[in-house]
């Protein structure tokens, strides 16, 4: 008789983000989620904890109600332990406390209503931990959660000390925390089941009080590349369950709540801010991320990584908000909307839209597309605007407020069906243009910037070490999804917003403009403008005038140039415009090649319902992904039938260049090219007389169709 025992606590987490394509929800359900639950339902002795995010629950309720039946059956026989969490899978540490508690309670109420089950524990989104969370979780009625064992290793809890659970507190409010085994995260399902059995048996002892925890994404059971064939068609899951249950004399399946009831915590612990180990690499700036990856790989190759793991610290999640200005702006817009709703006692629909905007996936980027996926960002903004529209009055709004909490005021102009957010501190650009109905931010742009993994894109070239047929961890996949990606690795030195102002030097071409390596002589594109008038209501509408007393640089020699930039949202909120006055304070005439770049974030590069009309173009319907040059033009039309609006531009006669802005980013299936937005550069050549000025005007009118 074997006197050694080990307790095995198994948890699986399923999630699809708000705004993801319905076909992805369907494929994930049919390829991974339903097969997993059906397999578990056939083996009542295999106990496990289960978490699904709110977007999945809502989708299943409409499309796969049988999922509820399968789960209900396992709840009734106590095979499954349901885990709560923030309903729409927010990162609890970075949303307002009131929203975090509301989302936790929303999930608890949902599970109790559907299954008669009140969850005791929660799945912590991306296992992102911050030391203030115990008080928040306890206030929401949470007894326990799971984090990675890396959190524990950072404070010296290693080896056998990881075979249990710990208690922690903040301000006297306590919760319990279980460490998830990284070894098992990488073994399941990528190694043979016997490897997991051997690992568990090696950790068994005679006390029977040791516990090993597995907790990870359910997508690895059929959705990740190669796993459907491996896990289901080749029978990995069947072999795994059979192997665990065949060793029940040593391995005992347990529920987390049951384990807490029967065993005291190993000790008290205070965990540092962190997430799983891989996240600490992704959140770093590009060069540091690449260096961190190389250092870790060197230690791993030498077999020294585990010895050094407690001392290796990368970044933490909030670093994404400095790494990606677009993520930061989106996050601060969410906070701004939350504050507005909190002050207005919103309806349930408004609150739900706000909570949907807090879904984490679009706010960061690691091995999944995340921030780089325009449809996920679009969903965030759509929901922010839906929430705001529920409480917004009809009165025009013109105000200054530090929306993104950077110490500098932004300007908000809102009237009728349009809303503009203007950043004087960043070149006087428009950071956001919202068409309130249908609820679209048409300037949801993304700049091209280096990523730590871009060196791998260059090294891979046209080759790939992964065929897509075998099951390997997404962290180990390095392949390009199309040839020529290395040629698209161009980077921007400025934030790609609306109305980016340049003074070009000789040699400007569409090619070097697209490459981000063009001759630029001015200091206006990314430098601060001063508000000199407004925001205020005038006869024309709501307006603000900004000024920069800048210069044109030929080498190190500056030639002064002042730009006044007035942005106006016209009465009724159907159109907006920009008026530039370029002033030459010098005693000599000044030749300038001035341009302003605008960006539109559209459905896709070749969506059949989205096109431009240019009056001088022989081809009337031009797709967002096309590249064109017009020598002389005074306007254009943008038709987006998918969301039901048209935009008409009128401007001083100019040259106009159009091209798609595309990024190269990582995904769970390899490196890929993604269309982000279409750039339209309006540019003029002019001579400004001594101590004189010239003016340039552009106007856009929005029509709802």
Buried (B, 14 or more C-beta within 10 A) or exposed (E): EEEBBBBBBBBBBBBBBBBBEEEEBEBBBBBBBBBBBEBBBEBEEBBBBBBBBBBBBBBBEEEBEEBBEBBBBBBEEEBBBBBBBBBBBBBBBBBBEEBBBBBBBBBBEBBBEBBEBEBBBBBBBBBBBBBBBBBBBBBBBBBBBBBBBBBBBBEEBBEEBBBBBBBBBBEEBBBBBBBBBBBBBEBBBBBBBEBBBBBBBEBBEEEBBBBBBBBBBBBBBBBBBBBBBBBBEEEBBBBBBBBBEEBEEBBBBBBBBBBBEEBEBBEEBEBEBBBBBBBBBBBBBBEBBBBBBEBBEEBEEEEEBBEEBBEBEBBBBBBBBEBBBBBBBBBBBBBBBBEBBBEBEBEEEBBBBBBBBBBBBBBBBBBBBBBBBBBBBBBBBBBBBBBBBBBBEEEBBBEBEEBBEBEBBBBBBBBBBBBBBBBBBBBBBBBBBBBBBBBBBBBBBBBBBBBBBBBBBEEBEEEBEBEBEEBBBBBEBBBBBEEEBBEBBBBBEBBBBBBBBBBBBEEBEBEEBBBBEBBBBBBBBBBBBEBEEBBEBBEEBBBBBBBBEBBBBEEEEEBEBBBBBBBBBBBEBBBBBBBBBBBBBBEEEBEBBBBBBBBBBBBBBEBEEBBBBBEEBEEEEBBBBBBBEBEEBEBBBBBBBBBBBBBBBBBBEBBBBBBBBBBBBBBBBBBBBBBBBBBBBBBBEEEBEEEBBBEBEBBBBBBEE
